[in-house]
């Protein structure tokens, strides 16, 4: 892959060997070096092909974007997405929860309609020319405050026409309170629904338990199945978490498929290194191998015309995001913020409860400009470790929260996460190439 | 080309001209919530 152009080339052995040598050697020198193993004509042809790709800007491309990122990020802040913490409360007590069982290490609270309404006003007022505005109903468990969710969706819809906006509402739920009312409403109004299930019953029920310690698998699976069946093809994602206890998470993905779910995401646990659920160095080779097998499974499903998408593997090599999106970071703290039940603003949901990251509130806007500036400059060029990484235009510098929790700085590097990410992208690109070759 | 097959014929530099509209999805609003994948987002700019 040519990192800066995004070009992906399928090469034979000769080209693979020649590409790293091409810039420092003449054609004659390369003939001398390689002629004991390859015909001279092939060496010359390959040399010319590489030259042609360089001329077209598809190989050995220089980074010309560095100078643009500052100008791009210097544009006035326009908020386009909010994560509304509609409930800092939960009806499960998942043992690995980064949100401290829904309370974010603070107090239990439900967002009132008035606070939620102000949050939507804040979003519209600060969204500039953005037409598509995203609001995720998050928690804790947002269905514990579902009447407010409904009221806020109605309010958001009322703002669309007068302000020329298009709200995309999403809901992230553990499933416990899903009933026909939730299903009807979510399938009508939510552009995406994220359903939390960890896979195999024993895996899921190890962590995702209620306050009596009882597993939730048997309660939620039929509810999720009913919701997805009624969704009529609209987007959803089943999202699982894997931990030190199930680094063989492919088995959990297979269980999700067996249960009839096809749009899947499986994420490594966010946990302190001394937490028993945290992934270890010994888990790493197991996890990396799972990603490879997962790509093979997805390819097999594709060949057999069976539906199956894995969130991180949905790479579109021929389209995909523009270069600005790829270099400017995830947007946390700038175009994306989290709102607590009482209206405080944080850079994202993973920073909620960390007082020093509080940016301000929805009533008077961002006041902690020093902190927002930290996030402004959190882009693909913020970390020296990223500068030579081939995957940097796929992660845009990675997750600031992961970096902070691993290193104490939002500009740090969560190396373990990088290893997983690079493997995911390697598999995603290989999968995209394999699909391309078969069409 | 006999030795190199290019899979994608678009180059990222071309997206500089009309890119940056910001209408695409914020990466963490979709499914992950705990990592950052930007490369799998869909472009929503019809002018590109």
Interface residues (C-beta under 8 A of the other chain):
Chain A: X4 X5 X6 X7 X8 X9 X10 X11 X12 X14 X15 X42 X45 X46 X49 X50 X52 X53 X56 X57 X58 X61 X64 X65 X68 X72 X78 X80 X81 X83 X98 X130 X131 X132 X134 X136 X138 X168 X170 X172 X192 X194 X237 X239 X265 X267 X268 X270 X311 X312 X313 X314 X315 X316 X317 X318 X319 X320 X321 X322 X323 X324 X325 X326 X330 X331 X332 X335 X336 X348 X349 X350 X393 X394 X395 X396 X397 X398 X399 X401 X402 X417 X421 X424 X425 X428 X432 X433 X436
Chain B: X1 X2 X3 X4 X5 X6 X7 X8 X9 X10 X11 X12 X13 X15 X16 X18 X19 X20 X22 X23 X24 X25 X26 X27 X28 X29 X30 X31 X32 X33 X34 X35 X36 X37 X38 X39 X40 X41 X42 X43 X44 X45 X48
